[in-house]
Amino acid sequence: MNISIYTKGFSAGLIQQIKNRFADYKMDIEFHPSFRFNEQTDQGFLPIKLKIQPGSIARYDHIDYEILTGFELIFSDYNFEEEVKGIQQQAQLTASRSFISRLFGGSKKKSTAEDDSFAGMEHIERLMNCRKYILLKWMSWNKTELRISLYFAAILAELTDGVIYDPQSGRYLSGQQALELFPSEVEEYEQSFTTEAFTVDRFEGWL
């Protein structure tokens, strides 16, 4: 699974702010000691140590140890004008193909580009100011990866006035909107497992 974060930029100075915001949601986290938001050296899996504050999140009441979790980061540059141009070109190509298919009796089928509407007007101004893009990916076997990934995306977008794109639901969100929606969605996901099936990895040290 993955989620996209469009941001004006990022730096090591954000790390403590992100940790502080996680604490606001009853989670104490530590990033791998080498993590600095460096686009060259920090690509790939980012290990994170997670400790849920006791008595704050029911699903974790039986876990009395620190958890090893994390997600994969892929950094790239972002240009709003270039993205719009690409969408327009794809739309023109789709229209041409649809015309040809109608000539030969085929029915018009919407492409992914047509089905997925671009961000609403409320997010356009933010996207126009964004210069960086982060693709954040996680797996499902460690059940905490959804929690850590969605909160990280929401908090980073909030702190950088960025925009999130969630391909699972096709929605664009500000950081504030994400922080209003994601907590209940994470809780619903975690509560869908029995205690025995809710598997996590004990933190034994940095990889």
ABEGO torsion letter per residue (X at the ends): XBBBBBBAEBBAAAAAAAAAAAAAAGBBBBBBAABAGBAAAABEBBBBBBBBBBGABAAAAABABBBBBEBBBBBBBBBAAAAAAAAAAAAAAAAAAAAAAAAAGBBBBBBAAAABBBBBAAAAAAAAABABBBBBBBBAABAAAAAAAAAAAAAAAAAAGBBBBBAAAGBBBBAAAAAAAAAAAAAAAAAABBAAABBBBBBAEBX
